[in-house]
Structure formats: C-alpha cells, structure tokens
Amino acid sequence: IRMTSEQALGSLSGFWVEKSDPGKQVYVIRGNKVQGGGLDSDIIVNARGALSMACSENKTSTGVVKVSEIQWEAPLGEWIRLPFDHAADTLNGVWTEKKHPGDKTYVVSGGKLHGSGLESSAITIENRGAIAAQIGAELAMGKLLDGEITWGGDMGTWVRLSSQEVLASMAGIWMVHPGEQTGTVKESGGGEERLSDLVEGHKHIYLVDKYGKVFDDVMEDNFNLSLGLTVSSIGLVNLTISGASEMIGQLLGDEVNWKGEGGSWLRINVSQLLEGYWKSATQGNVYSIGDGKIFSTGHEPRDMTMTGEGIIVATRMEGKSEGMPDDMGQMKGGHIHWLEGSTGGAGDFWERLSGEDVLKMLSGLWTEKSDPGTRVFTI
C-alpha cells in the first residue's frame, strides 16, 4: 500500500551522514524536521515521494529516497543512513556544560557516561535520535543538535571540548589508584584510610599542567621532566616517556584507565594532597589544612588552591598591606616552600606533622570554651 506523507517521514527518522565524507557531519531527521550542519528546516514529502527542504534562506533543495540513501540536489549531495549500532559512537568524547565551560567535564565512551561525582552510567541513542542516560535513579532525556546535547530539566546544554581543551581539563594532581597501592579504596569524604596517609611518603604522585607536561614524584625534591601527555577529543590519553609512547589509556571523568597492566590514575584535589597539620620551620607556627582552607590560631581561615602549574596560592593574612599579592608556594620534597613576598618571607617552608607530633601538640588539659572550668578533659 502507498504510505502517507507522515509515514514516509517517519521511515526517514534517525541519523544520516554524507556519503562522500561520512565523518564530516551528522544530520538528524525527526518528524518533519532536519537538523545538523547548520540546518534546522522543515522537510516535505509530496504525493510522488519527492523530498524538498530549505537549505539556506533563498535556496531549496529537492531529493529522492533510494533504498537507504537520500539523493539531494547540490549542494547537499547524497546522504546515507548511519547504522543504529554506530549511532552511539557519535556521542563519544569529552563534554562540558555550555553555561559553565570547564567547571565540570563528562566523558562518553563505549555507551557509558562518566563524570565528576557521577557513577558510570549507560547512555544510549534511541531510534528517532533521542538521547537517554541513566544518572543515579533518574532517567535524563536529551537530543543531539548541531554538535550539542540539549537535556531536559536542570542539566542544561553540553558542548564538546577540543583535544586541547580536554588536555587543559586534566591539569591537576593525579595518583596511582589507592586500591592498587594498599588493597583499600579511599571513598570521597571518608573511608578506611585518610588519603593524606596514603600520599605521605608515596612517590607516585603526578602533577599534570595544562600543556600536558607531567611532573612525577611531586613529593620528592627532584621532579622527573621527561613525562608528557597528549589526549584526543574522545579522551584517549597517550603517556610518553622521553618522547616515546609508553602507555595508552582512556579518560573516564576523574580516572584514567590504562590499557594492559597499567592500572589507573585517580584525580585528587589539592586539599586532599595537603590536608593535615603543618609547622613553619622558620616561625614555629602550626597550621591546619583541610577543605581548601588554611587554619591557624588567632587568624581567619584562608582560602587555598593549586594552579595547573603546581603553584600553591593562599589568600593573604590579615595585617599584610593592601595591594600585596596572595601568598604563593610550591611542593618540594614533601614540604611547602613559600616564595618571596609571602607572609613568612622567602625561604620559609612548612613541614608536615606526623600523627604522633599532632598528639603531642594536643596533650594537656582542655575545657569547654562556652563554659570554662565546669568540665575538664585530659588528652
């Protein structure tokens, strides 16, 4: 029987690519709309089955369907259907929120969605081009349009990162997965062991800068400068040693899974790396670091972060002259070495206190601040 126009359009729903260059652009036909490659046009089927569509403000292209191809007049050329089995591959890559680029990144690889704070979840493309992702207990729905994923609800719109942007997003501190060091895995916000206990004395801590340079043994005095990273737009990571390719891995949110027996790297933040108690070697003052802040007796908490080049930046202490720059330091040999102009002066460095040192520091009699003397505690 002859199909109606609606049935004919329904049979064309899905993903299409240019026959002469299948990797150039993906077009989506959904209902009576064609989108992709700058197109957002109505498509019309006449009584004889011929197609017509506006391909620019003053140009209409006509076409005809032949089996699994659409043969358009110039300039569109011939389109072939993208097999559904390969449609999900069009999502492979590293994505970020369009309104807040770079704040969070999400990796799609092999039908899985990975990202900061997300458990690995399935992501699929349905027959008519809709995208579905299971995020926690919620099913998120979206659509791919002109290289962007537009989600319903609060997820907004995602855009792809270029390979250079993906590389810049990897800037930070990485370490061999704790579970591969000790047999236990550190859970965020808790777990059997504090990450700082695993980090202390451990040599496999890596600093990656935004240009792909990798500094090995961050906790040691001498960085190894012969390591480098390159990464593709789909998150495929290549680690080079002295210029020769050594390991290939896949970026999956806050982890890199290396192929073969390479294990995995886990991203850690500067607060996790530096959390604990520190003592100034030149002034003798004791400082506590945690949750991205520096705490010290008699002073307001100070914000602290680390740049992509491994420089520690802390907001200035009260009493410093207005206009003075923030305090800046660098990790060397497990110490924090403060640079010229910092509160403690050039040459000041902090040493991490051991658990035994902290207990000694806390030893003594204590009472409640709100009701001193009523109850006394001994440590």
C-alpha positions as CSV (number, residue, x, y, z in Angstrom):
1,I,0.0,0.0,0.0
2,R,1.1,3.6,-0.6
3,M,2.5,5.3,2.5
4,T,1.1,8.6,3.7
5,S,3.4,11.6,3.9
6,E,3.6,11.2,7.7
7,Q,4.5,7.5,7.3
8,A,7.2,8.4,4.7
9,L,8.7,11.0,7.0
10,G,8.6,8.5,9.9
11,S,10.6,6.0,7.9
12,L,13.4,8.6,7.4
13,S,13.7,9.3,11.2
14,G,17.2,8.8,12.5
15,F,20.8,9.7,11.8
16,W,22.2,10.5,8.3
17,V,25.7,11.3,7.1
18,E,27.2,12.5,3.8
19,K,28.1,9.5,1.6
20,S,31.3,11.2,0.3
21,D,32.5,12.1,3.8
22,P,30.7,10.1,6.5
23,G,32.7,11.6,9.4
24,K,32.1,15.2,8.5
25,Q,28.7,15.9,9.8
26,V,25.7,14.0,11.3
27,Y,22.2,15.1,10.4
28,V,19.1,14.2,12.4
29,I,15.7,13.7,10.9
30,R,12.9,13.7,13.5
31,G,9.3,14.2,12.5
32,N,9.2,16.8,9.7
33,K,12.5,18.4,10.9
34,V,16.0,18.1,9.6
35,Q,18.7,19.4,12.0
36,G,22.5,19.4,12.0
37,G,25.3,21.1,9.9
38,G,23.6,24.4,10.3
39,L,20.2,23.1,9.1
40,D,17.0,23.5,11.1
41,S,14.5,23.1,8.3
42,D,11.1,21.5,7.6
43,I,11.2,18.6,5.2
44,I,8.3,18.0,2.9
45,V,7.2,14.8,1.1
46,N,5.0,15.3,-2.0
47,A,2.4,12.9,-3.4
48,R,5.1,11.2,-5.6
49,G,7.5,10.7,-2.7
50,A,9.9,13.5,-3.7
51,L,11.5,15.5,-0.9
52,S,12.1,19.2,-0.6
53,M,13.8,21.2,2.1
54,A,15.2,24.8,2.5
55,C,19.0,24.5,2.8
56,S,19.5,28.3,3.0
57,E,17.5,31.5,3.2
58,N,16.9,31.5,-0.6
59,K,17.7,28.0,-1.7
60,T,15.5,25.0,-1.6
61,S,16.9,21.5,-2.4
62,T,14.9,18.6,-3.6
63,G,15.7,15.0,-3.2
64,V,14.6,11.4,-3.7
65,V,14.8,8.4,-1.5
66,K,16.5,5.3,-3.0
67,V,16.6,2.3,-0.6
68,S,18.8,3.6,2.3
69,E,20.0,6.8,0.6
70,I,18.7,10.2,0.1
71,Q,19.9,11.8,-3.2
72,W,19.7,15.6,-2.8
73,E,20.4,18.2,-5.4
74,A,23.5,20.3,-4.9
75,P,24.8,21.5,-2.5
76,L,23.7,18.7,-0.2
77,G,24.7,15.7,-2.2
78,E,24.0,12.1,-1.2
79,W,23.2,11.0,2.4
80,I,23.4,7.5,3.8
81,R,21.8,6.3,7.0
82,L,24.1,6.0,10.0
83,P,23.6,2.4,11.3
84,F,22.0,2.4,14.7
85,D,24.8,0.2,16.1
86,H,27.2,3.0,15.4
87,A,24.9,5.9,16.3
88,A,26.1,5.9,20.0
89,D,29.6,6.4,18.8
90,T,28.7,9.9,17.7
91,L,28.5,10.9,21.4
92,N,32.0,9.6,22.2
93,G,34.1,12.5,23.5
94,V,34.5,14.9,26.4
95,W,31.7,17.3,27.2
96,T,31.2,20.3,29.4
97,E,28.3,22.5,30.4
98,K,27.8,25.3,27.9
99,K,27.0,27.9,30.6
100,H,30.0,26.9,32.8
101,P,32.6,25.5,30.4
102,G,35.4,23.6,32.0
103,D,33.9,23.6,35.5
104,K,32.8,20.0,35.1
105,T,33.6,17.5,32.4
106,Y,31.8,14.4,31.3
107,V,33.2,11.6,29.2
108,V,31.2,9.4,26.9
109,S,32.9,6.2,25.8
110,G,31.6,2.9,24.6
111,G,28.0,3.6,25.6
112,K,28.9,4.7,29.1
113,L,28.8,8.2,30.7
114,H,31.5,9.1,33.2
115,G,32.0,12.4,35.1
116,S,32.9,14.2,38.3
117,G,30.6,13.0,41.1
118,L,28.8,10.5,38.8
119,E,28.8,6.8,38.9
120,S,29.4,5.2,35.5
121,S,26.1,5.0,33.8
122,A,24.6,3.9,30.4
123,I,23.9,6.4,27.7
124,T,22.0,5.5,24.5
125,I,20.6,7.0,21.4
126,E,17.1,5.8,20.6
127,N,15.8,5.0,17.1
128,R,14.5,8.5,16.5
129,G,17.6,10.3,17.7
130,A,16.6,11.0,21.3
131,I,19.4,10.5,23.9
132,A,18.7,8.8,27.2
133,A,21.1,8.5,30.1
134,Q,20.5,6.8,33.4
135,I,22.0,9.1,36.1
136,G,21.6,7.7,39.5
137,A,17.9,6.9,39.9
138,E,16.9,9.5,37.3
139,L,16.4,8.9,33.5
140,A,17.7,12.0,31.7
141,M,16.4,12.7,28.2
142,G,18.0,14.9,25.6
143,K,18.7,15.4,21.9
144,L,21.8,15.9,19.8
145,L,21.6,19.1,17.7
146,D,24.5,20.8,15.8
147,G,27.1,19.1,18.0
148,E,25.4,20.0,21.3
149,I,23.4,17.8,23.7
150,T,20.3,19.7,25.0
151,W,19.0,18.0,28.1
152,G,15.6,18.4,29.7
153,G,15.3,19.7,33.3
154,D,18.3,21.2,35.1
155,M,21.1,19.6,33.1
156,G,21.2,22.3,30.5
157,T,23.2,22.1,27.3
158,W,26.5,20.3,26.9
159,V,29.2,21.1,24.3
160,R,32.2,19.1,23.2
161,L,35.7,20.0,24.3
162,S,38.5,20.1,21.7
163,S,41.6,17.9,22.3
164,Q,43.5,21.0,23.7
165,E,40.6,21.8,26.0
166,V,40.5,18.2,27.2
167,L,44.2,18.3,27.9
168,A,43.7,21.6,29.9
169,S,40.9,19.9,31.9
170,M,43.3,17.3,33.1
171,A,45.5,19.8,34.8
172,G,45.9,18.9,38.4
173,I,47.2,16.3,40.8
174,W,46.8,12.5,40.0
175,M,48.0,9.4,41.8
176,V,48.0,5.7,41.3
177,H,44.6,4.5,42.5
178,P,44.8,3.9,46.3
179,G,43.2,0.5,45.9
180,E,46.2,-0.6,43.8
181,Q,48.6,0.6,46.4
182,T,47.1,-0.8,49.6
183,G,44.2,-3.0,48.7
184,T,41.7,-0.5,50.1
185,V,39.9,2.2,48.1
186,K,39.5,5.7,49.5
187,E,35.9,6.8,49.3
188,S,35.3,10.6,48.9
189,G,34.5,12.1,52.2
190,G,35.6,9.1,54.3
191,G,36.8,5.6,54.0
192,E,39.2,3.2,55.8
193,E,42.2,5.4,55.4
194,R,42.8,9.1,55.0
195,L,44.1,9.9,51.6
196,S,46.8,12.1,53.2
197,D,48.1,8.9,55.0
198,L,48.4,7.2,51.6
199,V,50.0,10.2,49.9
200,E,52.7,10.7,52.6
201,G,55.9,9.1,51.5
202,H,54.4,7.7,48.3
203,K,56.3,8.5,45.2
204,H,53.7,8.0,42.5
205,I,52.0,11.4,42.7
206,Y,51.8,13.2,39.4
207,L,51.2,16.9,38.6
208,V,49.8,17.4,35.1
209,D,49.9,21.0,33.8
210,K,47.6,22.4,31.2
211,Y,50.1,21.9,28.4
212,G,50.4,18.1,29.1
213,K,53.7,18.2,30.9
214,V,53.8,15.6,33.7
215,F,55.8,16.0,36.9
216,D,56.5,12.7,38.6
217,D,57.3,12.3,42.3
218,V,55.7,15.5,43.4
219,M,56.5,14.7,47.0
220,E,60.2,14.4,46.2
221,D,62.8,17.2,45.7
222,N,63.6,16.3,42.0
223,F,60.7,16.2,39.5
224,N,61.0,13.9,36.5
225,L,60.5,16.2,33.5
226,S,60.6,13.5,30.8
227,L,56.9,12.6,31.0
228,G,54.3,14.1,28.8
229,L,50.6,13.6,27.9
230,T,48.6,14.0,24.8
231,V,44.9,13.4,24.6
232,S,42.4,13.2,21.8
233,S,38.9,14.9,21.7
234,I,37.4,11.5,22.7
235,G,39.5,11.2,25.8
236,L,42.1,8.7,24.6
237,V,45.3,9.5,26.6
238,N,48.8,8.8,25.4
239,L,51.6,9.0,28.1
240,T,55.1,9.5,26.7
241,I,58.4,8.9,28.4
242,S,61.4,10.7,26.9
243,G,59.3,11.3,23.8
244,A,58.4,7.7,23.2
245,S,54.9,6.4,23.6
246,E,54.7,4.3,26.7
247,M,51.1,3.8,27.8
248,I,47.6,4.3,26.2
249,G,44.6,4.9,28.4
250,Q,41.0,6.2,28.5
251,L,40.0,9.3,30.4
252,L,36.8,8.5,32.4
253,G,35.9,11.5,34.4
254,D,38.2,11.7,37.4
255,E,40.1,8.5,36.4
256,V,42.4,7.4,33.7
257,N,42.3,3.6,33.0
258,W,45.5,2.5,31.3
259,K,45.4,-0.5,28.9
260,G,47.2,-3.7,29.7
261,E,48.7,-3.8,33.2
262,G,49.0,0.0,33.5
263,G,46.4,0.2,36.3
264,S,44.6,3.5,36.8
265,W,45.2,7.1,38.0
266,L,42.8,8.9,40.3
267,R,42.4,12.7,40.3
268,I,42.8,14.2,43.8
269,N,42.3,17.8,44.8
270,V,44.9,20.0,46.4
271,S,43.0,19.8,49.8
272,Q,43.3,16.0,49.8
273,L,47.0,16.2,48.9
274,L,47.8,18.8,51.6
275,E,45.2,18.1,54.3
276,G,46.7,17.7,57.8
277,Y,48.9,19.7,60.2
278,W,51.9,21.7,59.1
279,K,54.6,23.6,61.1
280,S,56.6,26.6,59.9
281,A,60.3,25.8,60.1
282,T,61.3,29.4,60.5
283,Q,58.5,30.7,62.7
284,G,57.4,27.6,64.6
285,N,53.6,28.3,64.0
286,V,51.3,25.3,63.4
287,Y,48.7,25.4,60.6
288,S,45.9,23.0,59.7
289,I,44.9,22.5,56.1
290,G,41.5,21.0,55.1
291,D,38.6,21.6,52.8
292,G,40.6,24.0,50.7
293,K,41.4,26.3,53.6
294,I,44.4,27.1,55.9
295,F,43.5,27.4,59.6
296,S,45.8,29.0,62.3
297,T,45.3,30.2,65.8
298,G,44.2,33.9,66.0
299,H,43.5,34.3,62.3
300,E,40.5,33.9,60.0
301,P,40.6,30.8,57.7
302,R,42.5,31.4,54.4
303,D,41.4,30.1,51.0
304,M,43.9,27.9,49.3
305,T,44.2,26.3,45.9
306,M,46.8,25.0,43.4
307,T,47.3,26.2,39.9
308,G,47.7,23.9,36.8
309,E,51.5,24.6,37.1
310,G,51.6,23.3,40.7
311,I,51.8,26.7,42.4
312,I,50.0,26.8,45.8
313,V,48.1,30.1,46.2
314,A,46.7,31.2,49.6
315,T,44.8,34.4,50.3
316,R,46.8,36.9,52.3
317,M,46.7,37.0,56.1
318,E,45.2,40.0,58.0
319,G,47.8,42.6,58.6
320,K,49.5,42.4,55.3
321,S,49.5,45.7,53.4
322,E,46.6,46.2,51.0
323,G,47.6,45.5,47.4
324,M,50.1,42.8,48.4
325,P,49.7,39.7,46.3
326,D,48.5,36.4,47.6
327,D,50.9,34.1,49.3
328,M,52.5,31.6,46.8
329,G,54.4,28.4,47.4
330,Q,55.4,25.1,45.8
331,M,55.6,21.5,46.9
332,K,59.2,20.2,47.2
333,G,60.3,17.1,48.9
334,G,57.1,16.8,50.9
335,H,57.4,20.4,52.2
336,I,55.6,23.6,51.2
337,H,58.2,26.1,50.2
338,W,56.9,29.7,50.2
339,L,58.1,32.1,47.6
340,E,59.4,35.7,48.1
341,G,56.7,38.1,49.2
342,S,54.8,35.5,51.2
343,T,53.7,36.1,54.8
344,G,56.6,34.1,56.2
345,G,59.1,35.6,53.8
346,A,61.2,33.9,51.2
347,G,62.8,30.7,52.5
348,D,60.0,29.9,54.9
349,F,58.9,26.3,54.5
350,W,56.3,24.1,56.2
351,E,56.9,20.5,57.3
352,R,54.0,18.1,57.7
353,L,53.5,16.9,61.2
354,S,53.1,13.2,61.8
355,G,50.2,11.8,63.8
356,E,52.5,11.4,66.8
357,D,53.5,15.0,66.6
358,V,49.9,16.1,66.5
359,L,49.0,14.0,69.6
360,K,51.9,15.6,71.4
361,M,50.7,19.0,70.4
362,L,47.2,18.3,71.7
363,S,48.4,16.7,75.0
364,G,47.2,18.6,78.1
365,L,44.1,19.8,79.9
366,W,41.1,21.1,77.9
367,T,37.8,22.7,78.9
368,E,34.6,23.9,77.1
369,K,35.0,27.3,75.5
370,S,31.4,28.2,76.3
371,D,31.6,27.1,79.9
372,P,35.2,27.1,81.0
373,G,36.2,25.2,84.1
374,T,32.9,23.3,84.6
375,R,34.3,20.2,82.9
376,V,37.9,19.4,82.3
377,F,39.2,16.9,79.7
378,T,42.7,15.3,79.5
379,I,44.4,14.3,76.3
